[in-house]
Amino acid sequence: MSLAFSGFAAPLAIATVSAAVACGFLAARLSRRMARRNARESGQEFHLCTDAYLTRDATARDLLRSAAGLPPDQFWSEIDAAVSPLPFRARRALERVLERSRHVSAERRALRDDSPWRRELAARRLRALGAVRHRRALRRAMAAGPELVTLAAGFALGRARDRRALEWLLAHPAAIERRSPQAHIALLQSFGRGAGPALLDALRQRPATHRMQRATIEALALCDHQPAAAAIVEELNDSWRDVRVAAARALGRLNATAYASGLLEAIDDSEWQVRAQIARALGRLGAIEAVAPLAALLTDPSWWVRHHAAHALLALGDTGRRALHLAAGSHADRAAREIAAEALSGGIPGAALGRRRSAP
């Protein structure tokens, strides 16, 4: 009897354990499903509350209460979805209220966390809300570093248009020296068009690193600060190639027609990247006096210099077109004939395409 009972008990125990495991699995799955549904409903409620606040059908207290009901990660996800796409005034109206949220206060405290990764995340999150109320904490985090934290805090302060932060970054370029040139430019540009005077002052005083010098020139052009053209043309004589490239590109973007002569003086630069950008800028400026020098560049060893010179001539109207027709029909140099024909036809001949290099 005992043997028979033992033989029956083992399968029963196994079945009981299996049933318990299955029930646990189902319970966990049901719990996750309910959590997702609750999160979805809370998110919808938050979106409705933001809309109601903007139409004055809800108070700031209602909005803060709705935000407090969201888990931290979901709150920041909803900010990206509900606030970031709004027009400026509507976004600022919501930001002024939500900056008092407990979630935002938690990120401000996290700027002092021992983990650099956590401090960087806090700075990136605060950037999503403009961070006007938290500029002092962000400045401390920016100065403390390391580079990733400095960059993230700098972007947050850039969105807040914090002039003191911009001046600090320009005075301490080593704080982000290992970041990419594109990161430097984007960071300075994030401070908006109003940053032009501070950037111009920094350029006149010579930034301490070439990377910040280049970024300052590019940012001045991107924020269309016209008074910077006189200082930028001087940078065509800089010892660093990328600074000269940035200066030529910036003069074209700024439509600095008064400084076409400065570009012409530098058109024989030893670096092909500089010559290419000078040719491109002269075309953008409509500098008719540049027709002969640009025609001479049609025989340049670099495909990109020839390309930009030919298309610059095309942009100079009838005079430039005549120079292109002459080169395409009778120039002794085959490369000049091909690039002139390409510009006139609007296409790239196969032979020229095969020799194409990376864009400057």
C-alpha positions as CSV (number, residue, x, y, z in Angstrom):
1,M,0.0,0.0,0.0
2,S,2.8,2.4,0.9
3,L,4.6,1.6,-2.3
4,A,1.5,2.3,-4.3
5,F,1.0,5.6,-2.5
6,S,4.6,6.6,-3.1
7,G,4.2,5.9,-6.7
8,F,1.1,8.1,-6.9
9,A,2.5,10.9,-4.7
10,A,5.6,11.7,-6.9
11,P,3.6,12.5,-10.1
12,L,1.1,14.4,-7.9
13,A,3.9,16.5,-6.4
14,I,5.3,17.2,-9.9
15,A,1.9,18.2,-11.2
16,T,1.4,20.5,-8.1
17,V,4.7,22.2,-8.7
18,S,4.0,22.6,-12.4
19,A,0.6,24.1,-11.7
20,A,2.1,26.5,-9.2
21,V,4.8,27.6,-11.7
22,A,2.1,28.0,-14.4
23,C,-0.1,30.0,-12.1
24,G,2.9,32.2,-11.1
25,F,3.7,32.8,-14.8
26,L,0.1,33.7,-15.6
27,A,-0.1,36.0,-12.6
28,A,3.1,37.8,-13.6
29,R,1.9,38.1,-17.2
30,L,-1.5,39.4,-16.0
31,S,0.3,41.9,-13.7
32,R,2.5,43.2,-16.5
33,R,-0.6,43.5,-18.7
34,M,-2.4,45.5,-16.0
35,A,0.7,47.7,-15.4
36,R,0.8,48.5,-19.2
37,R,-2.9,49.3,-19.2
38,N,-2.6,51.5,-16.1
39,A,0.4,53.3,-17.7
40,R,-1.5,53.8,-20.9
41,E,-4.4,55.2,-19.0
42,S,-2.2,57.4,-16.9
43,G,-0.5,58.7,-20.0
44,Q,-3.8,59.5,-21.7
45,E,-4.9,61.3,-18.6
46,F,-1.7,63.4,-18.5
47,H,-2.1,64.3,-22.2
48,L,-5.8,65.3,-21.6
49,C,-4.7,67.4,-18.6
50,T,-2.0,69.2,-20.6
51,D,-4.6,70.1,-23.3
52,A,-7.1,71.2,-20.6
53,Y,-4.4,73.4,-18.9
54,L,-3.7,75.1,-22.2
55,T,-7.4,75.8,-22.8
56,R,-7.7,76.9,-19.1
57,D,-10.0,74.0,-18.3
58,A,-7.5,72.7,-15.7
59,T,-5.4,74.4,-13.1
60,A,-1.6,74.2,-12.5
61,R,-2.4,72.0,-9.4
62,D,-4.4,69.6,-11.6
63,L,-1.5,69.3,-14.0
64,L,1.0,68.7,-11.2
65,R,-1.3,66.1,-9.7
66,S,-1.6,64.3,-13.0
67,A,2.2,64.4,-13.5
68,A,2.8,63.1,-10.0
69,G,0.7,60.0,-10.8
70,L,3.2,58.9,-13.5
71,P,6.3,56.8,-12.8
72,P,9.5,58.8,-13.4
73,D,10.5,57.1,-16.6
74,Q,7.0,57.4,-18.1
75,F,6.8,61.0,-17.0
76,W,9.9,61.9,-19.1
77,S,8.6,59.8,-22.0
78,E,5.3,61.7,-21.9
79,I,7.1,65.0,-21.8
80,D,8.8,64.1,-25.1
81,A,5.4,63.1,-26.6
82,A,3.1,65.8,-25.1
83,V,5.3,68.9,-24.6
84,S,8.2,68.9,-27.0
85,P,6.2,69.1,-30.3
86,L,4.1,72.1,-29.1
87,P,4.6,75.7,-30.3
88,F,7.0,77.8,-28.2
89,R,4.4,79.7,-26.1
90,A,2.3,76.6,-25.3
91,R,5.4,74.6,-24.5
92,R,6.8,77.3,-22.2
93,A,3.4,77.6,-20.4
94,L,3.5,73.9,-19.6
95,E,7.2,74.0,-18.7
96,R,6.7,76.7,-16.2
97,V,4.3,74.5,-14.3
98,L,6.0,71.2,-14.8
99,E,9.3,72.5,-13.6
100,R,7.8,72.4,-10.1
101,S,7.0,68.7,-10.5
102,R,8.5,66.1,-8.0
103,H,10.1,64.3,-11.0
104,V,12.0,67.5,-12.0
105,S,13.1,68.1,-8.5
106,A,14.4,64.5,-8.4
107,E,16.5,65.1,-11.5
108,R,17.9,68.3,-10.1
109,R,19.1,66.3,-7.0
110,A,20.5,63.7,-9.4
111,L,22.8,66.3,-10.8
112,R,24.9,65.7,-7.6
113,D,24.8,61.9,-7.9
114,D,28.0,59.9,-7.6
115,S,27.5,58.3,-11.0
116,P,28.5,60.5,-14.0
117,W,26.0,58.5,-16.1
118,R,23.2,59.4,-13.8
119,R,24.2,63.1,-13.8
120,E,24.3,63.1,-17.6
121,L,20.8,61.5,-17.7
122,A,19.5,64.2,-15.3
123,A,20.9,67.0,-17.4
124,R,19.4,65.5,-20.6
125,R,16.0,65.2,-18.9
126,L,16.1,68.7,-17.6
127,R,16.9,70.0,-21.1
128,A,13.5,68.6,-22.2
129,L,11.7,71.1,-20.0
130,G,13.8,74.2,-20.6
131,A,15.3,74.0,-17.1
132,V,15.0,77.7,-16.5
133,R,14.4,77.2,-12.7
134,H,17.4,74.9,-12.4
135,R,20.1,76.8,-14.2
136,R,22.3,77.2,-11.1
137,A,22.3,73.4,-10.5
138,L,23.1,72.7,-14.1
139,R,25.9,75.2,-14.1
140,R,27.5,73.4,-11.2
141,A,27.1,70.1,-13.0
142,M,28.6,71.5,-16.2
143,A,31.7,72.9,-14.4
144,A,32.1,69.6,-12.4
145,G,32.2,67.4,-15.5
146,P,33.2,64.9,-16.8
147,E,32.9,65.8,-20.5
148,L,29.6,64.0,-21.1
149,V,28.0,65.7,-18.2
150,T,29.4,69.0,-19.2
151,L,28.0,68.6,-22.7
152,A,24.6,67.5,-21.6
153,A,24.3,70.3,-19.0
154,G,25.5,72.7,-21.6
155,F,22.8,71.7,-24.0
156,A,20.2,72.1,-21.2
157,L,21.5,75.6,-20.5
158,G,21.6,76.4,-24.2
159,R,17.9,75.7,-24.4
160,A,17.4,77.9,-21.4
161,R,19.5,80.6,-23.2
162,D,21.8,81.0,-20.2
163,R,24.3,83.6,-21.1
164,R,26.6,82.8,-18.1
165,A,26.8,79.2,-19.2
166,L,27.8,80.2,-22.8
167,E,30.5,82.5,-21.4
168,W,31.9,79.7,-19.2
169,L,32.0,77.2,-22.1
170,L,33.8,79.7,-24.3
171,A,36.3,80.4,-21.5
172,H,36.9,76.7,-20.7
173,P,37.0,74.9,-24.1
174,A,39.2,72.2,-22.6
175,A,36.1,71.0,-20.7
176,I,34.7,69.4,-23.9
177,E,37.9,69.2,-26.0
178,R,37.5,65.5,-26.8
179,R,33.9,65.9,-28.1
180,S,33.5,65.9,-31.8
181,P,33.6,69.1,-33.9
182,Q,29.9,68.6,-34.7
183,A,29.1,68.5,-30.9
184,H,31.0,71.7,-30.4
185,I,29.0,73.5,-33.1
186,A,25.7,72.1,-32.0
187,L,26.3,73.1,-28.4
188,L,27.1,76.7,-29.3
189,Q,24.2,76.9,-31.8
190,S,21.8,75.7,-29.0
191,F,22.1,79.1,-27.3
192,G,20.2,80.6,-30.2
193,R,20.6,83.7,-32.3
194,G,21.0,85.9,-29.3
195,A,24.4,84.3,-28.6
196,G,25.9,86.1,-31.6
197,P,27.6,89.0,-29.7
198,A,29.1,86.7,-27.1
199,L,30.4,84.4,-29.8
200,L,31.9,87.3,-31.7
201,D,33.7,88.6,-28.6
202,A,35.1,85.2,-28.0
203,L,36.4,85.0,-31.6
204,R,38.0,88.3,-31.4
205,Q,39.8,87.3,-28.2
206,R,41.0,84.0,-29.9
207,P,39.5,80.8,-28.4
208,A,42.1,78.7,-26.6
209,T,41.6,75.6,-28.9
210,H,41.3,75.3,-32.6
211,R,38.2,73.1,-32.2
212,M,36.3,75.8,-30.3
213,Q,37.6,78.4,-32.7
214,R,36.1,76.5,-35.6
215,A,32.9,75.9,-33.7
216,T,32.6,79.6,-32.9
217,I,32.9,80.6,-36.6
218,E,30.4,78.0,-37.7
219,A,27.9,79.0,-35.0
220,L,28.2,82.7,-35.9
221,A,27.2,81.8,-39.4
222,L,24.4,79.5,-38.4
223,C,22.8,82.1,-36.2
224,D,23.3,84.6,-39.1
225,H,25.3,87.2,-37.1
226,Q,26.1,89.6,-39.9
227,P,28.5,91.8,-37.8
228,A,30.9,88.8,-37.5
229,A,31.9,88.8,-41.2
230,A,34.8,91.3,-40.6
231,A,36.3,89.1,-37.9
232,I,35.7,85.9,-39.8
233,V,37.5,87.0,-43.0
234,E,40.7,87.3,-40.9
235,E,40.4,83.6,-40.0
236,L,41.2,82.8,-43.7
237,N,44.9,83.3,-42.6
238,D,44.8,80.9,-39.7
239,S,47.4,78.2,-39.5
240,W,44.8,75.4,-39.0
241,R,43.1,74.1,-42.1
242,D,39.7,73.4,-40.6
243,V,39.5,77.0,-39.2
244,R,40.1,78.3,-42.8
245,V,37.5,75.9,-44.2
246,A,35.0,77.1,-41.6
247,A,35.7,80.8,-42.3
248,A,35.2,80.4,-46.1
249,R,31.9,78.5,-45.5
250,A,30.7,81.0,-43.0
251,L,31.3,84.0,-45.3
252,G,29.2,82.3,-47.9
253,R,26.4,81.6,-45.5
254,L,26.5,85.1,-44.2
255,N,26.2,86.4,-47.8
256,A,29.2,88.7,-46.9
257,T,29.5,90.3,-50.4
258,A,31.7,93.1,-49.0
259,Y,34.4,90.5,-48.2
260,A,34.6,88.7,-51.5
261,S,38.0,90.3,-52.0
262,G,39.3,88.5,-48.9
263,L,38.1,85.2,-50.3
264,L,39.9,85.9,-53.6
265,E,43.1,86.7,-51.9
266,A,43.0,83.2,-50.3
267,I,41.8,81.3,-53.3
268,D,45.3,79.7,-53.9
269,D,45.3,78.1,-50.4
270,S,47.6,75.1,-50.1
271,E,44.8,72.8,-48.9
272,W,42.1,71.6,-51.4
273,Q,39.4,71.7,-48.8
274,V,39.9,75.4,-48.3
275,R,40.0,76.1,-52.0
276,A,36.8,74.2,-52.5
277,Q,34.9,76.1,-49.9
278,I,36.2,79.4,-51.1
279,A,35.0,78.6,-54.6
280,R,31.6,77.6,-53.3
281,A,31.4,80.8,-51.2
282,L,32.3,83.0,-54.2
283,G,29.4,81.5,-56.1
284,R,27.0,82.1,-53.3
285,L,28.1,85.7,-53.1
286,G,27.6,86.3,-56.8
287,A,31.1,87.7,-57.1
288,I,31.5,88.5,-60.8
289,E,35.1,89.6,-60.3
290,A,35.8,85.9,-59.4
291,V,35.1,84.5,-62.9
292,A,38.7,84.3,-64.0
293,P,40.1,82.9,-60.8
294,L,37.3,80.3,-60.7
295,A,37.9,79.4,-64.3
296,A,41.5,78.7,-63.4
297,L,40.4,76.3,-60.6
298,L,38.7,74.1,-63.3
299,T,42.2,72.4,-63.7
300,D,42.7,71.9,-59.9
301,P,44.0,68.5,-58.9
302,S,41.1,68.0,-56.6
303,W,37.7,66.9,-58.0
304,W,35.8,68.8,-55.3
305,V,37.6,72.1,-56.1
306,R,36.8,71.7,-59.8
307,H,33.2,70.8,-58.9
308,H,32.6,73.8,-56.7
309,A,34.4,76.1,-59.1
310,A,32.3,75.0,-62.0
311,H,29.0,75.3,-60.1
312,A,30.1,78.7,-58.7
313,L,30.7,79.9,-62.3
314,L,27.2,78.6,-63.1
315,A,25.8,80.7,-60.3
316,L,27.5,83.9,-61.7
317,G,25.1,84.3,-64.6
318,D,25.9,84.8,-68.2
319,T,29.6,85.7,-67.6
320,G,30.2,82.5,-65.7
321,R,28.3,80.4,-68.2
322,R,30.4,81.8,-71.1
323,A,33.5,80.7,-69.2
324,L,32.1,77.3,-68.7
325,H,31.1,76.9,-72.4
326,L,34.6,78.0,-73.4
327,A,36.2,75.4,-71.1
328,A,33.8,72.7,-72.1
329,G,34.4,73.2,-75.8
330,S,38.1,74.0,-76.1
331,H,40.1,73.7,-72.9
332,A,43.3,71.8,-73.2
333,D,42.8,70.0,-69.9
334,R,40.4,67.1,-70.1
335,A,39.3,67.4,-66.4
336,A,38.4,71.0,-67.0
337,R,36.3,70.1,-70.1
338,E,34.5,67.3,-68.1
339,I,33.7,69.4,-65.0
340,A,32.5,72.3,-67.2
341,A,30.2,70.0,-69.1
342,E,28.9,68.5,-65.9
343,A,27.9,71.9,-64.5
344,L,26.3,73.0,-67.8
345,S,24.3,69.8,-68.0
346,G,23.4,69.5,-64.4
347,G,24.7,66.0,-64.1
348,I,27.9,64.2,-63.2
349,P,29.6,62.3,-66.1
350,G,30.6,58.8,-65.3
351,A,34.3,59.4,-65.7
352,A,34.2,62.2,-63.2
353,L,32.0,60.3,-60.8
354,G,34.6,57.5,-60.8
355,R,37.2,59.9,-59.5
356,R,35.0,61.5,-57.0
357,R,36.3,61.8,-53.4
358,S,34.7,62.4,-50.1
359,A,33.0,65.8,-49.7
360,P,35.0,68.5,-47.9
